Amino acid sequence: MSLSIRSSLVMLAAGLGLAGGASCTPTQVLEGADVPRLKAISEEVDTERVWDNLKELTEQHMSDQSLPCESLFPANIRKAYPELCNLSNTKSGKWVRDRFAHLELSSQDDVSTGDTDVSTTNIVAEIKGTSKPDEVILVGAHYDAFWQGADDNSSGVAAMMELARVLSKYKFERTIRFVGFDLEEWGISGSHRYVKAGNGEKVVTALVFDCIGYYSEEEGSQKSLPGLPSPTKADFLAIIGNDESAYEASQVYALNNELKLMNTVPLISSGNGTPTMGQALTLSDHLAFWFAHHKAVFLTDTAPFRNPNYHKKTDTLDTLDKARLGQATRVAATAIAYWAGGPTP
């Protein structure tokens, strides 16, 4: 999750329902869903493969060279945020490209310098839609990380690549586009440049992963803003939307409940995430889509609001929950397949 936004996250108890979607029954929200087929697709997600992806990604970061922090950041910033001198993206980016190639999905590098001398390289691959190829369901996760970044965000990239493996075996009405976003940890740069270039115009809905592997059953393990109803255990996956994507967030929530995959908590930020406490829900690449008034749903374990290893060297593989990481990937698989309109014959 991005270093540039450190607001507290507003957690709502699952029983409170979803703003913008709470009045809809599950049947209404999931109109037209072939639940048995979606369930079958979710069951193709292999937890061991997700975990193997995670292991390989952390190894890439551990053996990679960090970005040249002394030339990028002044001394006072480096002192305040020592993680900036342990940020890598080269080997993890190559790993993403290699995985797409292994799945026989051709990928392209979307390179941009924006308004700075620092370039970003978003890595893009697609499963082309059959009847509605110009309508895109985007699946995104940032591949840059501090130290080995097991949760932040090797977990999200590991899930994205397992989804690419499972979904690439099928055909869908809409195009499914996978994007490895670059330099989220440096001002959410890659996704902002991606959207600013107009690449989000045909995106019907984006689903963004960032930190989906850390969970705890301990009382008091989940933090939130004071004075608001909140779960006290970090045993859930947060499904986050804004006003414009509230219905899509309710669909993810309803699909998960229908298939009984894992404990989830829905959260809705008003507007595009900027007003007052809504800022707390803008911690990753989905923000670029919200700002441009594109629909985006964010899946996260809430990162610094439960994970004591956030942006630290201790964000390691052994601190994560393999089973729940697999279940979170299954939640995403059902939503993507449903939105994409398929699988088709």
LOZANU-299076 format. One record per residue (C-alpha): residue number from 1; residue in one letter; x, y, z. Coordinates in pm, 1 decimal, decimal comma, padded with zeros to 6 digits, always signed. Layout:
BEGIN
<node k="NUM" r="a" px="X" py="Y" pz="Z"/>
...
//
This chain:
BEGIN
<node k="1" r="m" px="+00000,0" py="+00000,0" pz="+00000,0"/>
<node k="2" r="s" px="+00111,6" py="+00348,6" pz="-00079,0"/>
<node k="3" r="l" px="+00339,5" py="+00536,5" pz="+00155,2"/>
<node k="4" r="s" px="+00182,0" py="+00865,4" pz="+00050,1"/>
<node k="5" r="i" px="-00151,5" py="+00809,0" pz="+00222,4"/>
<node k="6" r="r" px="-00146,1" py="+00712,0" pz="+00590,9"/>
<node k="7" r="s" px="-00501,5" py="+00789,5" pz="+00705,9"/>
<node k="8" r="s" px="-00676,1" py="+00551,1" pz="+00944,3"/>
<node k="9" r="l" px="-00912,4" py="+00300,0" pz="+00786,2"/>
<node k="10" r="v" px="-01283,9" py="+00314,5" pz="+00871,0"/>
<node k="11" r="m" px="-01398,4" py="-00038,7" pz="+00946,4"/>
<node k="12" r="l" px="-01769,2" py="-00119,3" pz="+00950,6"/>
<node k="13" r="a" px="-01905,2" py="-00434,5" pz="+01108,2"/>
<node k="14" r="a" px="-02027,9" py="-00686,1" pz="+00852,3"/>
<node k="15" r="g" px="-02377,3" py="-00673,8" pz="+00993,8"/>
<node k="16" r="l" px="-02412,7" py="-00306,5" pz="+00905,4"/>
<node k="17" r="g" px="-02440,6" py="-00386,6" pz="+00534,4"/>
<node k="18" r="l" px="-02325,0" py="-00190,7" pz="+00232,0"/>
<node k="19" r="a" px="-02411,5" py="+00169,5" pz="+00163,3"/>
<node k="20" r="g" px="-02566,1" py="+00180,7" pz="-00181,8"/>
<node k="21" r="g" px="-02622,3" py="-00195,3" pz="-00185,6"/>
<node k="22" r="a" px="-02770,7" py="-00286,2" pz="+00150,0"/>
<node k="23" r="s" px="-03130,6" py="-00254,0" pz="+00031,3"/>
<node k="24" r="c" px="-03083,1" py="-00514,0" pz="-00242,3"/>
<node k="25" r="t" px="-03144,4" py="-00878,7" pz="-00171,9"/>
<node k="26" r="p" px="-02872,6" py="-01128,3" pz="-00278,1"/>
<node k="27" r="t" px="-03102,4" py="-01244,3" pz="-00560,4"/>
<node k="28" r="q" px="-03130,5" py="-00891,0" pz="-00698,1"/>
<node k="29" r="v" px="-02759,9" py="-00820,0" pz="-00665,0"/>
<node k="30" r="l" px="-02664,3" py="-01144,5" pz="-00839,1"/>
<node k="31" r="e" px="-02928,7" py="-01136,6" pz="-01110,7"/>
<node k="32" r="g" px="-02826,1" py="-01362,6" pz="-01396,3"/>
<node k="33" r="a" px="-02540,1" py="-01525,9" pz="-01204,5"/>
<node k="34" r="d" px="-02476,6" py="-01892,5" pz="-01278,2"/>
<node k="35" r="v" px="-02368,7" py="-01964,8" pz="-00923,7"/>
<node k="36" r="p" px="-02277,7" py="-02333,9" pz="-00975,0"/>
<node k="37" r="r" px="-02044,3" py="-02245,5" pz="-01265,5"/>
<node k="38" r="l" px="-01890,4" py="-01958,4" pz="-01070,0"/>
<node k="39" r="k" px="-01837,8" py="-02193,1" pz="-00778,0"/>
<node k="40" r="a" px="-01666,8" py="-02442,3" pz="-01008,9"/>
<node k="41" r="i" px="-01430,5" py="-02170,9" pz="-01134,7"/>
<node k="42" r="s" px="-01348,3" py="-02061,9" pz="-00779,9"/>
<node k="43" r="e" px="-01259,0" py="-02421,0" pz="-00693,1"/>
<node k="44" r="e" px="-00999,0" py="-02424,5" pz="-00970,4"/>
<node k="45" r="v" px="-00793,8" py="-02174,9" pz="-00772,5"/>
<node k="46" r="d" px="-00507,3" py="-02376,1" pz="-00627,1"/>
<node k="47" r="t" px="-00396,2" py="-02244,4" pz="-00288,9"/>
<node k="48" r="e" px="-00060,2" py="-02417,8" pz="-00322,9"/>
<node k="49" r="r" px="+00003,1" py="-02246,1" pz="-00656,3"/>
<node k="50" r="v" px="-00083,8" py="-01907,5" pz="-00504,8"/>
<node k="51" r="w" px="+00161,5" py="-01980,5" pz="-00223,6"/>
<node k="52" r="d" px="+00430,6" py="-02091,5" pz="-00467,3"/>
<node k="53" r="n" px="+00380,9" py="-01766,2" pz="-00659,4"/>
<node k="54" r="l" px="+00421,1" py="-01578,6" pz="-00333,4"/>
<node k="55" r="k" px="+00742,8" py="-01761,6" pz="-00248,5"/>
<node k="56" r="e" px="+00892,8" py="-01691,1" pz="-00588,8"/>
<node k="57" r="l" px="+00798,7" py="-01323,0" pz="-00574,1"/>
<node k="58" r="t" px="+00951,9" py="-01269,6" pz="-00231,5"/>
<node k="59" r="e" px="+01268,3" py="-01435,4" pz="-00356,9"/>
<node k="60" r="q" px="+01276,8" py="-01192,2" pz="-00649,9"/>
<node k="61" r="h" px="+01255,8" py="-00893,8" pz="-00417,7"/>
<node k="62" r="m" px="+01514,1" py="-01034,1" pz="-00175,4"/>
<node k="63" r="s" px="+01769,1" py="-01075,8" pz="-00453,9"/>
<node k="64" r="d" px="+01690,4" py="-00750,5" pz="-00635,7"/>
<node k="65" r="q" px="+01867,3" py="-00416,2" pz="-00621,8"/>
<node k="66" r="s" px="+01677,3" py="-00132,5" pz="-00461,0"/>
<node k="67" r="l" px="+01583,6" py="+00181,6" pz="-00650,9"/>
<node k="68" r="p" px="+01847,9" py="+00458,6" pz="-00618,7"/>
<node k="69" r="c" px="+01690,1" py="+00629,6" pz="-00319,1"/>
<node k="70" r="e" px="+01966,3" py="+00888,3" pz="-00270,3"/>
<node k="71" r="s" px="+01896,9" py="+01042,3" pz="-00609,3"/>
<node k="72" r="l" px="+01519,7" py="+01016,3" pz="-00575,6"/>
<node k="73" r="f" px="+01454,8" py="+01138,4" pz="-00222,7"/>
<node k="74" r="p" px="+01607,7" py="+01412,3" pz="-00003,6"/>
<node k="75" r="a" px="+01787,0" py="+01313,5" pz="+00316,3"/>
<node k="76" r="n" px="+01503,0" py="+01413,1" pz="+00548,2"/>
<node k="77" r="i" px="+01258,4" py="+01191,4" pz="+00359,3"/>
<node k="78" r="r" px="+01502,1" py="+00898,8" pz="+00359,5"/>
<node k="79" r="k" px="+01547,1" py="+00938,5" pz="+00732,5"/>
<node k="80" r="a" px="+01173,9" py="+00949,4" pz="+00799,7"/>
<node k="81" r="y" px="+01096,4" py="+00657,9" pz="+00567,1"/>
<node k="82" r="p" px="+01394,0" py="+00418,2" pz="+00555,6"/>
<node k="83" r="e" px="+01187,6" py="+00169,9" pz="+00355,5"/>
<node k="84" r="l" px="+01234,5" py="+00392,9" pz="+00049,7"/>
<node k="85" r="c" px="+01592,5" py="+00272,0" pz="+00024,5"/>
<node k="86" r="n" px="+01466,4" py="-00086,1" pz="+00011,4"/>
<node k="87" r="l" px="+01215,6" py="-00058,1" pz="-00273,2"/>
<node k="88" r="s" px="+01254,7" py="-00290,4" pz="-00571,7"/>
<node k="89" r="n" px="+01061,8" py="-00364,2" pz="-00890,1"/>
<node k="90" r="t" px="+01301,1" py="-00499,6" pz="-01156,1"/>
<node k="91" r="k" px="+01309,1" py="-00874,0" pz="-01086,9"/>
<node k="92" r="s" px="+00946,7" py="-00887,9" pz="-00976,6"/>
<node k="93" r="g" px="+00846,6" py="-00716,4" pz="-01301,8"/>
<node k="94" r="k" px="+01041,9" py="-00972,7" pz="-01502,6"/>
<node k="95" r="w" px="+00873,8" py="-01250,0" pz="-01303,7"/>
<node k="96" r="v" px="+00530,0" py="-01112,3" pz="-01393,9"/>
<node k="97" r="r" px="+00622,0" py="-01100,6" pz="-01764,2"/>
<node k="98" r="d" px="+00763,0" py="-01454,2" pz="-01752,0"/>
<node k="99" r="r" px="+00447,6" py="-01585,9" pz="-01583,7"/>
<node k="100" r="f" px="+00224,3" py="-01429,9" pz="-01847,1"/>
<node k="101" r="a" px="+00441,9" py="-01584,7" pz="-02116,9"/>
<node k="102" r="h" px="+00422,6" py="-01924,1" pz="-01945,1"/>
<node k="103" r="l" px="+00043,5" py="-01894,8" pz="-01956,8"/>
<node k="104" r="e" px="+00065,0" py="-01803,0" pz="-02327,3"/>
<node k="105" r="l" px="-00071,7" py="-01457,4" pz="-02256,6"/>
<node k="106" r="s" px="+00125,5" py="-01197,4" pz="-02447,6"/>
<node k="107" r="s" px="+00208,8" py="-00896,0" pz="-02233,0"/>
<node k="108" r="q" px="+00297,4" py="-00537,7" pz="-02314,2"/>
<node k="109" r="d" px="+00493,0" py="-00280,0" pz="-02119,1"/>
<node k="110" r="d" px="+00308,5" py="+00045,9" pz="-02066,9"/>
<node k="111" r="v" px="+00596,8" py="+00286,2" pz="-01998,4"/>
<node k="112" r="s" px="+00549,2" py="+00643,2" pz="-01878,9"/>
<node k="113" r="t" px="+00757,5" py="+00915,2" pz="-01716,1"/>
<node k="114" r="g" px="+00464,2" py="+01136,5" pz="-01627,3"/>
<node k="115" r="d" px="+00580,8" py="+01476,6" pz="-01505,5"/>
<node k="116" r="t" px="+00903,7" py="+01341,5" pz="-01354,3"/>
<node k="117" r="d" px="+01223,6" py="+01174,6" pz="-01467,2"/>
<node k="118" r="v" px="+01120,7" py="+00852,4" pz="-01290,8"/>
<node k="119" r="s" px="+00959,2" py="+00609,8" pz="-01532,0"/>
<node k="120" r="t" px="+00695,1" py="+00353,5" pz="-01449,3"/>
<node k="121" r="t" px="+00633,5" py="+00030,7" pz="-01638,2"/>
<node k="122" r="n" px="+00288,1" py="-00117,7" pz="-01601,5"/>
<node k="123" r="i" px="+00273,1" py="-00473,4" pz="-01735,8"/>
<node k="124" r="v" px="-00049,3" py="-00557,6" pz="-01922,8"/>
<node k="125" r="a" px="-00194,5" py="-00884,3" pz="-02053,2"/>
<node k="126" r="e" px="-00545,7" py="-00969,5" pz="-02172,3"/>
<node k="127" r="i" px="-00797,4" py="-01244,7" pz="-02226,1"/>
<node k="128" r="k" px="-00990,6" py="-01095,2" pz="-02518,0"/>
<node k="129" r="g" px="-01368,8" py="-01089,7" pz="-02484,9"/>
<node k="130" r="t" px="-01584,9" py="-01271,0" pz="-02739,0"/>
<node k="131" r="s" px="-01896,6" py="-01056,4" pz="-02788,5"/>
<node k="132" r="k" px="-01799,2" py="-00740,0" pz="-02597,2"/>
<node k="133" r="p" px="-01421,5" py="-00712,8" pz="-02642,2"/>
<node k="134" r="d" px="-01419,9" py="-00334,2" pz="-02596,0"/>
<node k="135" r="e" px="-01564,0" py="-00365,9" pz="-02247,1"/>
<node k="136" r="v" px="-01289,9" py="-00439,9" pz="-01995,1"/>
<node k="137" r="i" px="-01279,9" py="-00599,4" pz="-01651,1"/>
<node k="138" r="l" px="-00944,3" py="-00493,4" pz="-01510,2"/>
<node k="139" r="v" px="-00756,1" py="-00695,9" pz="-01248,2"/>
<node k="140" r="g" px="-00468,1" py="-00503,6" pz="-01092,5"/>
<node k="141" r="a" px="-00194,8" py="-00538,5" pz="-00830,8"/>
<node k="142" r="h" px="+00130,3" py="-00346,5" pz="-00780,9"/>
<node k="143" r="y" px="+00450,2" py="-00546,2" pz="-00814,9"/>
<node k="144" r="d" px="+00694,8" py="-00306,2" pz="-00648,3"/>
<node k="145" r="a" px="+00767,0" py="-00378,2" pz="-00282,0"/>
<node k="146" r="f" px="+00973,9" py="-00280,1" pz="+00020,1"/>
<node k="147" r="w" px="+01220,6" py="-00552,3" pz="+00121,0"/>
<node k="148" r="q" px="+01052,5" py="-00881,8" pz="+00021,0"/>
<node k="149" r="g" px="+00701,9" py="-00738,4" pz="+00068,9"/>
<node k="150" r="a" px="+00526,9" py="-01067,4" pz="+00134,1"/>
<node k="151" r="d" px="+00191,4" py="-00910,2" pz="+00216,2"/>
<node k="152" r="d" px="+00253,7" py="-00571,7" pz="+00050,8"/>
<node k="153" r="n" px="+00213,0" py="-00663,6" pz="-00225,4"/>
<node k="154" r="s" px="+00353,5" py="-00998,6" pz="-00327,8"/>
<node k="155" r="s" px="+00028,2" py="-01147,3" pz="-00194,5"/>
<node k="156" r="g" px="-00180,7" py="-00945,5" pz="-00440,6"/>
<node k="157" r="v" px="+00043,0" py="-01022,3" pz="-00737,9"/>
<node k="158" r="a" px="+00049,9" py="-01393,0" pz="-00647,5"/>
<node k="159" r="a" px="-00329,8" py="-01396,9" pz="-00649,1"/>
<node k="160" r="m" px="-00350,2" py="-01204,8" pz="-00977,1"/>
<node k="161" r="m" px="-00123,5" py="-01451,8" pz="-01153,9"/>
<node k="162" r="e" px="-00319,9" py="-01752,1" pz="-01027,6"/>
<node k="163" r="l" px="-00635,2" py="-01585,4" pz="-01157,3"/>
<node k="164" r="a" px="-00466,2" py="-01540,0" pz="-01494,9"/>
<node k="165" r="r" px="-00387,5" py="-01913,1" pz="-01497,6"/>
<node k="166" r="v" px="-00741,8" py="-02020,3" pz="-01410,1"/>
<node k="167" r="l" px="-00936,3" py="-01770,9" pz="-01621,1"/>
<node k="168" r="s" px="-00717,1" py="-01799,4" pz="-01932,0"/>
<node k="169" r="k" px="-00861,0" py="-02148,8" pz="-01984,3"/>
<node k="170" r="y" px="-01203,5" py="-01999,4" pz="-02056,4"/>
<node k="171" r="k" px="-01374,7" py="-01749,4" pz="-02284,7"/>
<node k="172" r="f" px="-01573,9" py="-01452,6" pz="-02159,0"/>
<node k="173" r="e" px="-01800,7" py="-01194,7" pz="-02320,3"/>
<node k="174" r="r" px="-01590,4" py="-00906,2" pz="-02191,3"/>
<node k="175" r="t" px="-01213,7" py="-00865,8" pz="-02202,9"/>
<node k="176" r="i" px="-01028,6" py="-00946,2" pz="-01881,3"/>
<node k="177" r="r" px="-00719,9" py="-00728,4" pz="-01851,6"/>
<node k="178" r="f" px="-00447,3" py="-00804,9" pz="-01598,4"/>
<node k="179" r="v" px="-00223,1" py="-00514,9" pz="-01498,7"/>
<node k="180" r="g" px="+00086,5" py="-00527,9" pz="-01282,3"/>
<node k="181" r="f" px="+00107,3" py="-00168,0" pz="-01164,4"/>
<node k="182" r="d" px="+00447,5" py="-00014,0" pz="-01104,8"/>
<node k="183" r="l" px="+00561,8" py="+00216,1" pz="-00822,0"/>
<node k="184" r="e" px="+00243,9" py="+00219,9" pz="-00618,5"/>
<node k="185" r="e" px="+00472,9" py="+00270,0" pz="-00321,5"/>
<node k="186" r="w" px="+00591,9" py="+00596,7" pz="-00471,6"/>
<node k="187" r="g" px="+00279,6" py="+00808,0" pz="-00487,9"/>
<node k="188" r="i" px="+00061,5" py="+00548,6" pz="-00664,1"/>
<node k="189" r="s" px="+00247,7" py="+00654,3" pz="-00978,3"/>
<node k="190" r="g" px="+00188,7" py="+00365,4" pz="-01218,4"/>
<node k="191" r="s" px="-00188,8" py="+00349,0" pz="-01191,4"/>
<node k="192" r="h" px="-00234,6" py="+00726,9" pz="-01194,4"/>
<node k="193" r="r" px="-00033,6" py="+00749,0" pz="-01516,9"/>
<node k="194" r="y" px="-00224,2" py="+00453,3" pz="-01660,7"/>
<node k="195" r="v" px="-00560,7" py="+00620,1" pz="-01603,5"/>
<node k="196" r="k" px="-00439,2" py="+00968,2" pz="-01701,6"/>
<node k="197" r="a" px="-00332,7" py="+00826,8" pz="-02039,4"/>
<node k="198" r="g" px="-00692,6" py="+00723,1" pz="-02101,8"/>
<node k="199" r="n" px="-00640,0" py="+00352,0" pz="-02046,1"/>
<node k="200" r="g" px="-00930,4" py="+00334,0" pz="-01804,2"/>
<node k="201" r="e" px="-01194,0" py="+00464,5" pz="-02042,9"/>
<node k="202" r="k" px="-01325,1" py="+00122,6" pz="-02143,2"/>
<node k="203" r="v" px="-01291,3" py="-00031,9" pz="-01797,6"/>
<node k="204" r="v" px="-01636,3" py="-00142,2" pz="-01682,8"/>
<node k="205" r="t" px="-01507,3" py="-00238,7" pz="-01338,7"/>
<node k="206" r="a" px="-01158,7" py="-00269,9" pz="-01189,5"/>
<node k="207" r="l" px="-01070,3" py="-00511,0" pz="-00910,3"/>
<node k="208" r="v" px="-00751,5" py="-00414,7" pz="-00726,1"/>
<node k="209" r="f" px="-00555,0" py="-00626,2" pz="-00478,1"/>
<node k="210" r="d" px="-00315,6" py="-00487,9" pz="-00221,0"/>
<node k="211" r="c" px="-00219,6" py="-00681,5" pz="+00092,5"/>
<node k="212" r="i" px="-00454,5" py="-00981,5" pz="+00111,1"/>
<node k="213" r="g" px="-00252,4" py="-01232,4" pz="+00311,8"/>
<node k="214" r="y" px="-00239,8" py="-01125,2" pz="+00679,5"/>
<node k="215" r="y" px="-00508,7" py="-01242,6" pz="+00924,0"/>
<node k="216" r="s" px="-00539,7" py="-01297,0" pz="+01297,9"/>
<node k="217" r="e" px="-00793,4" py="-01452,8" pz="+01534,6"/>
<node k="218" r="e" px="-00664,2" py="-01254,5" pz="+01832,1"/>
<node k="219" r="e" px="-00897,2" py="-01011,2" pz="+02004,5"/>
<node k="220" r="g" px="-00786,6" py="-00654,3" pz="+01939,7"/>
<node k="221" r="s" px="-00581,3" py="-00743,2" pz="+01631,6"/>
<node k="222" r="q" px="-00787,7" py="-00511,5" pz="+01407,2"/>
<node k="223" r="k" px="-00754,5" py="-00133,4" pz="+01440,6"/>
<node k="224" r="s" px="-00995,8" py="+00133,4" pz="+01318,9"/>
<node k="225" r="l" px="-01096,5" py="+00491,4" pz="+01375,1"/>
<node k="226" r="p" px="-01222,2" py="+00543,7" pz="+01731,4"/>
<node k="227" r="g" px="-01592,9" py="+00579,3" pz="+01793,5"/>
<node k="228" r="l" px="-01709,6" py="+00369,9" pz="+01498,1"/>
<node k="229" r="p" px="-01849,3" py="+00015,6" pz="+01500,1"/>
<node k="230" r="s" px="-01568,6" py="-00217,3" pz="+01403,7"/>
<node k="231" r="p" px="-01462,7" py="-00580,9" pz="+01405,6"/>
<node k="232" r="t" px="-01199,9" py="-00636,3" pz="+01672,2"/>
<node k="233" r="k" px="-01042,4" py="-00942,0" pz="+01511,7"/>
<node k="234" r="a" px="-00836,3" py="-00924,7" pz="+01190,8"/>
<node k="235" r="d" px="-01004,0" py="-01234,9" pz="+01052,1"/>
<node k="236" r="f" px="-01174,4" py="-01086,1" pz="+00746,4"/>
<node k="237" r="l" px="-01110,9" py="-00961,7" pz="+00393,0"/>
<node k="238" r="a" px="-01226,6" py="-00603,1" pz="+00336,2"/>
<node k="239" r="i" px="-01429,1" py="-00530,0" pz="+00021,2"/>
<node k="240" r="i" px="-01399,0" py="-00156,5" pz="-00041,9"/>
<node k="241" r="g" px="-01592,7" py="+00055,8" pz="-00287,9"/>
<node k="242" r="n" px="-01698,5" py="+00417,1" pz="-00329,4"/>
<node k="243" r="d" px="-02036,7" py="+00566,5" pz="-00421,0"/>
<node k="244" r="e" px="-01991,0" py="+00487,4" pz="-00789,8"/>
<node k="245" r="s" px="-01879,8" py="+00128,8" pz="-00729,7"/>
<node k="246" r="a" px="-02100,0" py="+00046,5" pz="-00430,0"/>
<node k="247" r="y" px="-02319,1" py="-00188,6" pz="-00632,7"/>
<node k="248" r="e" px="-02016,5" py="-00380,0" pz="-00763,5"/>
<node k="249" r="a" px="-01879,5" py="-00408,9" pz="-00410,4"/>
<node k="250" r="s" px="-02217,2" py="-00545,5" pz="-00299,7"/>
<node k="251" r="q" px="-02193,5" py="-00805,5" pz="-00577,2"/>
<node k="252" r="v" px="-01855,0" py="-00927,7" pz="-00452,1"/>
<node k="253" r="y" px="-01995,5" py="-00943,0" pz="-00100,1"/>
<node k="254" r="a" px="-02307,9" py="-01131,8" pz="-00213,7"/>
<node k="255" r="l" px="-02108,2" py="-01379,4" pz="-00424,5"/>
<node k="256" r="n" px="-01882,1" py="-01457,6" pz="-00131,4"/>
<node k="257" r="n" px="-02180,0" py="-01509,2" pz="+00097,9"/>
<node k="258" r="e" px="-02356,1" py="-01726,8" pz="-00159,4"/>
<node k="259" r="l" px="-02050,2" py="-01951,3" pz="-00194,4"/>
<node k="260" r="k" px="-01953,3" py="-01926,8" pz="+00175,2"/>
<node k="261" r="l" px="-01585,5" py="-01872,8" pz="+00095,3"/>
<node k="262" r="m" px="-01456,9" py="-01658,2" pz="+00383,4"/>
<node k="263" r="n" px="-01539,7" py="-01384,8" pz="+00631,0"/>
<node k="264" r="t" px="-01564,1" py="-01048,8" pz="+00452,9"/>
<node k="265" r="v" px="-01650,4" py="-00694,1" pz="+00559,6"/>
<node k="266" r="p" px="-01789,3" py="-00440,3" pz="+00310,5"/>
<node k="267" r="l" px="-01691,4" py="-00072,6" pz="+00330,3"/>
<node k="268" r="i" px="-01807,8" py="+00218,5" pz="+00119,1"/>
<node k="269" r="s" px="-01631,1" py="+00552,5" pz="+00088,9"/>
<node k="270" r="s" px="-01845,6" py="+00850,2" pz="-00005,4"/>
<node k="271" r="g" px="-01773,7" py="+01028,5" pz="-00331,8"/>
<node k="272" r="n" px="-01436,9" py="+00946,8" pz="-00483,8"/>
<node k="273" r="g" px="-01274,7" py="+00882,9" pz="-00148,0"/>
<node k="274" r="t" px="-01166,2" py="+01238,5" pz="-00071,6"/>
<node k="275" r="p" px="-01423,8" py="+01373,7" pz="+00177,1"/>
<node k="276" r="t" px="-01331,2" py="+01361,6" pz="+00546,7"/>
<node k="277" r="m" px="-01302,1" py="+01003,6" pz="+00668,1"/>
<node k="278" r="g" px="-01338,6" py="+00873,3" pz="+00313,0"/>
<node k="279" r="q" px="-00968,7" py="+00950,7" pz="+00269,7"/>
<node k="280" r="a" px="-00903,1" py="+00647,0" pz="+00484,0"/>
<node k="281" r="l" px="-01023,0" py="+00417,8" pz="+00206,8"/>
<node k="282" r="t" px="-00785,6" py="+00538,9" pz="-00064,5"/>
<node k="283" r="l" px="-00472,8" py="+00342,9" pz="+00009,7"/>
<node k="284" r="s" px="-00387,9" py="+00188,5" pz="-00327,5"/>
<node k="285" r="d" px="-00420,7" py="+00178,6" pz="-00706,6"/>
<node k="286" r="h" px="-00801,3" py="+00181,5" pz="-00708,3"/>
<node k="287" r="l" px="-00777,4" py="+00549,3" pz="-00613,6"/>
<node k="288" r="a" px="-00667,8" py="+00641,5" pz="-00967,3"/>
<node k="289" r="f" px="-00988,2" py="+00489,5" pz="-01103,7"/>
<node k="290" r="w" px="-01208,7" py="+00654,9" pz="-00842,3"/>
<node k="291" r="f" px="-01060,5" py="+00997,2" pz="-00918,4"/>
<node k="292" r="a" px="-01142,0" py="+00948,6" pz="-01287,5"/>
<node k="293" r="h" px="-01496,3" py="+00832,5" pz="-01202,5"/>
<node k="294" r="h" px="-01433,0" py="+00474,7" pz="-01311,3"/>
<node k="295" r="k" px="-01573,7" py="+00189,9" pz="-01106,3"/>
<node k="296" r="a" px="-01321,6" py="+00004,1" pz="-00891,0"/>
<node k="297" r="v" px="-01343,7" py="-00239,1" pz="-00600,4"/>
<node k="298" r="f" px="-01050,8" py="-00283,6" pz="-00363,0"/>
<node k="299" r="l" px="-00974,4" py="-00611,6" pz="-00182,5"/>
<node k="300" r="t" px="-00738,9" py="-00586,7" pz="+00114,8"/>
<node k="301" r="d" px="-00659,2" py="-00720,9" pz="+00458,4"/>
<node k="302" r="t" px="-00634,8" py="-00349,7" pz="+00561,5"/>
<node k="303" r="a" px="-00252,1" py="-00361,7" pz="+00589,3"/>
<node k="304" r="p" px="-00126,6" py="-00112,9" pz="+00855,6"/>
<node k="305" r="f" px="-00453,4" py="-00139,3" pz="+01045,7"/>
<node k="306" r="r" px="-00372,7" py="-00496,8" pz="+01141,7"/>
<node k="307" r="n" px="-00031,5" py="-00601,9" pz="+01009,8"/>
<node k="308" r="p" px="+00251,9" py="-00498,1" pz="+01244,9"/>
<node k="309" r="n" px="+00500,9" py="-00574,3" pz="+00965,6"/>
<node k="310" r="y" px="+00364,0" py="-00312,6" pz="+00726,7"/>
<node k="311" r="h" px="+00651,3" py="-00146,9" pz="+00532,9"/>
<node k="312" r="k" px="+00907,7" py="-00331,4" pz="+00743,9"/>
<node k="313" r="k" px="+01174,6" py="-00590,4" pz="+00679,5"/>
<node k="314" r="t" px="+00961,4" py="-00831,7" pz="+00882,1"/>
<node k="315" r="d" px="+00688,8" py="-00845,5" pz="+00613,1"/>
<node k="316" r="t" px="+00781,6" py="-01205,6" pz="+00539,5"/>
<node k="317" r="l" px="+00618,2" py="-01521,3" pz="+00409,2"/>
<node k="318" r="d" px="+00596,4" py="-01691,6" pz="+00748,4"/>
<node k="319" r="t" px="+00365,8" py="-01419,0" pz="+00885,2"/>
<node k="320" r="l" px="+00089,6" py="-01482,1" pz="+00630,1"/>
<node k="321" r="d" px="-00212,1" py="-01713,8" pz="+00619,5"/>
<node k="322" r="k" px="-00190,6" py="-01952,9" pz="+00325,6"/>
<node k="323" r="a" px="-00549,0" py="-02079,8" pz="+00346,7"/>
<node k="324" r="r" px="-00711,9" py="-01736,5" pz="+00367,0"/>
<node k="325" r="l" px="-00491,0" py="-01603,2" pz="+00087,5"/>
<node k="326" r="g" px="-00626,9" py="-01884,0" pz="-00129,7"/>
<node k="327" r="q" px="-00983,0" py="-01807,2" pz="-00026,1"/>
<node k="328" r="a" px="-00940,5" py="-01437,6" pz="-00105,6"/>
<node k="329" r="t" px="-00823,3" py="-01539,3" pz="-00453,2"/>
<node k="330" r="r" px="-01137,4" py="-01750,2" pz="-00492,9"/>
<node k="331" r="v" px="-01357,2" py="-01456,0" pz="-00394,9"/>
<node k="332" r="a" px="-01192,7" py="-01254,4" pz="-00672,0"/>
<node k="333" r="a" px="-01226,3" py="-01536,1" pz="-00927,8"/>
<node k="334" r="t" px="-01604,1" py="-01549,0" pz="-00889,0"/>
<node k="335" r="a" px="-01646,0" py="-01171,2" pz="-00916,5"/>
<node k="336" r="i" px="-01424,3" py="-01138,5" pz="-01225,1"/>
<node k="337" r="a" px="-01592,2" py="-01427,1" pz="-01405,6"/>
<node k="338" r="y" px="-01935,9" py="-01287,9" pz="-01320,5"/>
<node k="339" r="w" px="-01856,1" py="-00935,2" pz="-01437,6"/>
<node k="340" r="a" px="-01685,0" py="-01061,6" pz="-01752,7"/>
<node k="341" r="g" px="-01996,4" py="-01254,9" pz="-01853,0"/>
<node k="342" r="g" px="-01891,7" py="-01612,2" pz="-01855,1"/>
<node k="343" r="p" px="-01750,8" py="-01846,2" pz="-01902,6"/>
<node k="344" r="t" px="-01908,6" py="-01872,9" pz="-02245,8"/>
<node k="345" r="p" px="-01926,8" py="-02193,8" pz="-02454,9"/>
//
